[in-house]
């Protein structure tokens, strides 16, 4: 995996990103991080942003409030990268891409979004495992720091770059173009 986009490319592609709900989700997840946990309503909001289809959203709604609170509290307070994302994977309906969205918006300076478009832009596969998550996270952190851009800007650029190069890539019923 590698990011070949220059700073100018990152800024160009990020400026073309058009996806509704980013600011609202960011605000919601910062509030969750501040209180130390997510509610089931927070989790359902992430699912609505991430997935257009009903199956994942239905699974997410089956989580109990106290489970969402306890699991997200563990994830938000974890020092270990493995525990941080691994805890979220214990929630019903949450897989690597959605867990990465939660972490991206709750900790915007630390975590990228792991999705099919980003993986295509960096030359990675969508067979997600912890080591891939960690490698992608480090790669994005380094590129953002080197380019003096935020991880949100880089995420928008990675997603938009693939969308520009592969406009028909879509696996319904996806939202942020992700799997």
WOZIFEN-V631929 format. One record per backbone hydrogen bond with DSSP energy under -0.5 kcal/mol. NH is the residue of the N-H (numbers start at 1). CO is the residue of the C=O. E is the energy in kcal/mol with one decimal. If there is no record, write none. Layout:
# WOZIFEN-V631929
NH,CO,E + NH,CO,E
This chain:
# WOZIFEN-V631929
2,122,-2.5 + 4,2,-0.7 + 10,6,-2.8 + 11,7,-2.6 + 12,8,-2.5 + 13,9,-3.2 + 14,10,-2.7 + 15,11,-1.7 + 16,12,-0.7 + 16,13,-1.0 + 17,13,-0.5 + 17,14,-1.0 + 22,19,-0.8 + 25,21,-2.5 + 26,22,-2.9 + 27,23,-2.4 + 28,24,-2.3 + 29,25,-2.6 + 30,26,-2.2 + 31,27,-2.2 + 32,28,-2.0 + 33,29,-2.7 + 34,30,-2.6 + 35,31,-2.2 + 36,32,-1.5 + 37,32,-1.5 + 38,68,-0.5 + 43,39,-2.2 + 44,40,-2.6 + 45,41,-1.9 + 46,42,-2.0 + 47,43,-2.2 + 48,44,-2.2 + 49,45,-2.0 + 50,46,-2.6 + 51,47,-2.9 + 52,173,-1.5 + 53,173,-1.9 + 57,53,-0.7 + 58,54,-2.6 + 59,55,-2.4 + 60,56,-2.7 + 61,57,-1.8 + 62,58,-0.7 + 62,59,-1.2 + 63,60,-1.7 + 68,64,-2.4 + 69,65,-2.4 + 70,66,-2.5 + 71,67,-2.9 + 72,68,-2.4 + 73,69,-2.3 + 74,70,-2.0 + 75,71,-2.5 + 76,72,-3.1 + 77,73,-1.6 + 78,74,-1.0 + 78,75,-0.6 + 84,80,-2.5 + 85,81,-2.1 + 86,82,-2.3 + 87,83,-2.5 + 88,84,-0.8 + 89,85,-1.3 + 90,87,-1.7 + 91,88,-1.7 + 94,91,-1.8 + 95,93,-0.6 + 99,95,-2.7 + 100,96,-2.4 + 101,97,-1.6 + 102,98,-2.2 + 103,99,-2.3 + 104,100,-2.7 + 105,101,-2.4 + 106,102,-2.2 + 107,103,-2.7 + 110,107,-2.2 + 111,107,-1.6 + 115,113,-0.8 + 117,177,-0.5 + 119,115,-2.6 + 120,116,-2.2 + 121,117,-2.0 + 122,118,-2.0 + 123,119,-0.9 + 124,119,-3.1 + 128,126,-1.3 + 133,129,-2.2 + 134,130,-2.9 + 135,131,-2.4 + 136,132,-2.9 + 137,133,-2.7 + 138,134,-2.5 + 139,135,-2.5 + 140,136,-2.6 + 141,137,-2.6 + 142,138,-2.6 + 143,139,-2.4 + 144,140,-2.7 + 145,141,-2.4 + 146,142,-2.8 + 147,143,-2.3 + 148,144,-0.6 + 148,145,-0.9 + 149,144,-2.5 + 154,150,-2.3 + 155,151,-2.8 + 156,152,-2.5 + 157,153,-2.1 + 158,154,-2.8 + 159,155,-2.4 + 160,156,-2.6 + 161,157,-2.8 + 162,158,-1.6 + 163,159,-2.1 + 164,160,-2.6 + 165,161,-1.9 + 166,162,-3.0 + 169,166,-2.0 + 170,168,-0.6 + 172,170,-0.6 + 174,171,-0.9 + 175,50,-1.5 + 176,50,-0.7 + 177,175,-1.2
